[in-house]
Amino acid sequence: MSVVVQAARGWIGTPYKHQASLRGAGSDCLGLLRGVWREVIGPEPEAVPAYTPDWSEPARREDLMAAANRWLERTDRAEAGAVLLFRIREGAVAKHLGILSVAGEDAAFVHAYSGHGVVESPLSRPWEKRVVAMFRFPGL
């Protein structure tokens, strides 16, 4: 099993908490990615500024995409451990993240989802069509 997937699954059951990144205590989708980074890579590469639930939307900035391009490696391979960046609504900025836990026919991903906490969900067609980019952790 991928070290990234193993780390991400360790967060399952963590309650959803906006801006948090503490396994077992609270996390949002960015917080999950940050926590997995700390577990598999080490210290976070940059400080994350405070953000609101609608961050980037009023200015229509792709802040999450820009950060992913700075610190992760873009990939076209849908393999376990890949970081998925989603655009929740067509035309909206990309601002949801998940980690592909199972690739292939029974694809699934781990993500922090408002109202549900950190869960592993099937990468169903509605989710799959919202993926706008895939990345992998550097050096892994």
KOLRO-305287 format. One line per 5 residues: number of its first residue (from 1); for each residue z, x, y of C-alpha. Coordinates in steps of 0.05 Angstrom, whole numbers, plus 5000, padded with zeros to 4 digits. Layout:
% KOLRO-305287
NUM = Z,X,Y  ... $
END
This chain:
% KOLRO-305287
1 = 5000,5000,5000  4984,5024,5070  5044,5052,5107  5024,5008,5166  5024,4945,5123 $
6 = 5090,4964,5092  5121,4974,5161  5091,4909,5188  5116,4868,5129  5186,4896,5143 $
11 = 5184,4855,5208  5170,4789,5173  5225,4739,5191  5239,4771,5259  5246,4714,5309 $
16 = 5194,4707,5364  5220,4733,5430  5174,4746,5489  5172,4820,5509  5219,4841,5453 $
21 = 5206,4895,5401  5266,4900,5356  5258,4886,5282  5305,4831,5258  5326,4812,5329 $
26 = 5262,4791,5365  5189,4808,5376  5124,4782,5406  5056,4805,5380  5054,4867,5424 $
31 = 5126,4882,5406  5108,4881,5332  5052,4931,5344  5099,4975,5385  5152,4973,5331 $
36 = 5104,4990,5276  5077,5048,5319  5148,5075,5327  5159,5071,5251  5094,5104,5230 $
41 = 5075,5148,5289  5137,5161,5331  5154,5149,5404  5110,5099,5441  5055,5134,5481 $
46 = 5068,5096,5546  5118,5049,5576  5099,4975,5574  5110,4940,5640  5142,4872,5642 $
51 = 5092,4817,5630  5090,4742,5634  5063,4695,5580  4999,4687,5620  4992,4762,5636 $
56 = 4921,4786,5651  4895,4714,5654  4898,4701,5729  4861,4767,5745  4817,4761,5682 $
61 = 4834,4834,5664  4828,4858,5592  4893,4898,5596  4909,4894,5522  4838,4916,5503 $
66 = 4843,4974,5552  4910,4997,5523  4884,4991,5452  4823,5033,5471  4870,5086,5501 $
71 = 4917,5093,5442  4884,5066,5379  4819,5085,5344  4765,5032,5344  4738,5014,5275 $
76 = 4689,4967,5243  4724,4971,5175  4766,4911,5158  4817,4947,5116  4891,4938,5105 $
81 = 4929,4967,5164  4875,4952,5216  4900,4925,5282  4865,4860,5300  4856,4839,5372 $
86 = 4844,4765,5383  4816,4722,5439  4854,4657,5427  4805,4615,5468  4732,4628,5479 $
91 = 4723,4660,5547  4797,4678,5554  4823,4749,5557  4841,4781,5490  4917,4778,5484 $
96 = 4940,4768,5413  4950,4823,5362  4960,4825,5287  4958,4876,5230  4911,4863,5172 $
101 = 4955,4863,5110  4903,4842,5058  4828,4855,5065  4773,4818,5030  4767,4748,5002 $
106 = 4841,4731,5009  4849,4766,5076  4916,4759,5111  4951,4789,5172  5021,4799,5199 $
111 = 5033,4776,5270  5087,4749,5316  5071,4678,5332  5106,4635,5384  5149,4583,5351 $
116 = 5144,4618,5283  5167,4690,5291  5136,4747,5252  5097,4717,5194  5041,4736,5146 $
121 = 4984,4686,5154  4917,4677,5119  4861,4705,5161  4827,4637,5157  4760,4624,5189 $
126 = 4791,4597,5254  4831,4662,5261  4774,4707,5238  4725,4680,5289  4774,4698,5345 $
131 = 4777,4772,5327  4743,4811,5382  4760,4882,5361  4792,4922,5305  4829,4987,5312 $
136 = 4869,5034,5269  4929,5076,5283  4908,5147,5302  4911,5198,5247  4923,5147,5192 $
END
